[in-house]
Structure formats: structure tokens, C-alpha cells
Amino acid sequence: MQTDWIIDVLADLRSYAEMNGLPATAASLEDATLVALAEVASVQARDRSGAGSAARMGHDGAARQAGNITWLFAGGDNG
């Protein structure tokens, strides 16, 4: 998948933060990783359903654009 790299980068940054005494940064990067995983999965699901390009272009409304994490966690990817 072409978006796996972002997960790897976040993991590297988190490791660096942990090894260099930056626990708050490490915790934030862990949160960012979870958000990125959810968002990537959402985009992939929309792409598989054929709705991905329309959603990214705003044809389903601005709140449904790919990358809108508020919409994602509000259950917006359920249909």
C-alpha cells in the first residue's frame, strides 16, 4: 500500500522520542499513529467501494472529504 510509509515514519519518531526522554512526544505520536491507521483504513475502504474519488473531491459534502478525522470517528464511514 502506498500509505504505509506514514505509519513507519511515525513509529520511527516514536522510538526516537522514547529513547531520548520525550515521553509526552512519544505518547502523542502513538495517538497520531492510531489516527493515521484509522484514516488510511477509511480511505482504502472508500476507494474499494468506488466512493473514494467523489468523497475526496467534495461531491459528498465537505464534511465527508477524505482526511476529515472528525467525520471518521463520528461514524461517517458507515455508509
C-alpha contacts under 8 A as a table, 3 or more apart, distances in Angstrom:
res1	aa1	res2	aa2	distance
1	M	4	D	5.85
2	Q	5	W	7.08
3	T	6	I	6.04
3	T	7	I	7.73
3	T	40	V	7.09
4	D	7	I	5.46
4	D	8	D	6.59
5	W	8	D	5.05
5	W	9	V	6.17
6	I	9	V	5.09
6	I	10	L	6.20
6	I	36	A	7.72
7	I	10	L	5.19
7	I	11	A	6.18
7	I	33	T	6.22
7	I	36	A	7.04
7	I	37	L	7.28
8	D	11	A	5.07
8	D	12	D	6.21
9	V	12	D	5.10
9	V	13	L	6.19
10	L	13	L	5.08
10	L	14	R	6.07
10	L	29	L	6.31
10	L	30	E	7.81
10	L	32	A	7.57
10	L	33	T	6.21
11	A	14	R	5.05
11	A	15	S	6.17
11	A	29	L	7.71
11	A	30	E	7.84
11	A	33	T	7.51
12	D	15	S	5.14
12	D	16	Y	6.22
13	L	16	Y	5.09
13	L	17	A	6.16
13	L	26	A	7.70
13	L	29	L	7.31
14	R	17	A	5.04
14	R	18	E	6.16
14	R	25	T	7.36
14	R	26	A	4.75
14	R	27	A	7.76
14	R	29	L	5.65
14	R	30	E	6.88
15	S	18	E	5.13
15	S	19	M	6.13
15	S	26	A	7.35
16	Y	19	M	5.20
16	Y	20	N	6.10
17	A	20	N	5.19
17	A	21	G	6.29
17	A	22	L	4.81
17	A	23	P	6.65
17	A	25	T	6.20
17	A	26	A	5.23
18	E	21	G	5.65
18	E	22	L	5.74
18	E	23	P	5.92
18	E	26	A	5.78
19	M	22	L	7.65
22	L	25	T	5.41
22	L	26	A	6.21
23	P	26	A	4.96
23	P	27	A	6.12
24	A	27	A	5.09
24	A	28	S	6.15
25	T	28	S	5.06
25	T	29	L	6.11
26	A	29	L	5.08
26	A	30	E	6.22
27	A	30	E	5.03
27	A	31	D	6.38
28	S	31	D	5.04
28	S	32	A	6.13
29	L	32	A	4.79
29	L	33	T	6.05
30	E	33	T	5.07
30	E	34	L	6.46
31	D	34	L	5.19
31	D	35	V	6.34
32	A	35	V	5.07
32	A	36	A	6.04
33	T	36	A	5.00
33	T	37	L	6.08
34	L	37	L	5.15
34	L	38	A	6.25
35	V	38	A	5.20
35	V	39	E	6.03
35	V	69	I	7.62
36	A	39	E	5.03
36	A	40	V	5.94
37	L	40	V	5.23
37	L	41	A	6.13
38	A	41	A	5.17
38	A	42	S	6.14
39	E	42	S	5.00
39	E	43	V	6.22
39	E	66	A	7.97
39	E	67	G	6.53
39	E	69	I	6.82
39	E	72	L	7.30
40	V	43	V	5.17
40	V	44	Q	6.12
41	A	44	Q	5.08
41	A	45	A	6.09
42	S	45	A	5.12
42	S	46	R	6.25
42	S	66	A	7.93
42	S	72	L	7.40
42	S	77	D	6.66
43	V	46	R	5.15
43	V	47	D	6.11
43	V	52	G	6.67
43	V	66	A	6.24
43	V	67	G	7.90
44	Q	47	D	4.99
44	Q	48	R	6.15
44	Q	52	G	7.88
45	A	48	R	5.14
45	A	49	S	6.21
45	A	52	G	7.91
46	R	49	S	5.06
46	R	50	G	6.21
46	R	51	A	5.19
46	R	52	G	4.41
46	R	55	A	7.99
47	D	50	G	5.19
47	D	51	A	6.05
47	D	52	G	4.27
47	D	53	S	7.06
48	R	51	A	7.70
48	R	52	G	7.57
49	S	52	G	7.18
50	G	53	S	7.19
51	A	54	A	5.53
51	A	55	A	6.11
52	G	55	A	5.18
52	G	56	R	6.13
52	G	66	A	7.64
53	S	56	R	5.22
53	S	57	M	6.14
54	A	57	M	5.12
54	A	58	G	6.26
54	A	59	H	5.15
54	A	60	D	6.58
55	A	58	G	5.21
55	A	59	H	5.81
55	A	60	D	5.45
55	A	61	G	7.54
55	A	64	R	6.02
55	A	65	Q	5.00
55	A	66	A	6.22
56	R	59	H	7.68
56	R	64	R	7.86
56	R	65	Q	4.85
56	R	66	A	5.08
57	M	65	Q	7.07
58	G	61	G	5.11
58	G	62	A	5.32
58	G	64	R	7.10
58	G	65	Q	5.69
59	H	62	A	7.84
60	D	63	A	8.00
60	D	64	R	6.04
60	D	65	Q	7.49
61	G	64	R	5.59
61	G	65	Q	7.05
62	A	65	Q	5.55
63	A	68	N	6.77
63	A	71	W	6.35
64	R	68	N	6.73
64	R	71	W	6.43
64	R	76	G	7.25
65	Q	68	N	5.85
68	N	71	W	5.51
68	N	72	L	6.41
69	I	72	L	4.81
69	I	73	F	6.12
70	T	73	F	5.42
70	T	74	A	6.08
71	W	74	A	5.10
71	W	75	G	6.64
71	W	76	G	5.13
71	W	77	D	7.71
72	L	75	G	5.55
72	L	76	G	5.07
72	L	77	D	5.82
73	F	76	G	7.02
75	G	78	N	5.74
76	G	79	G	6.83
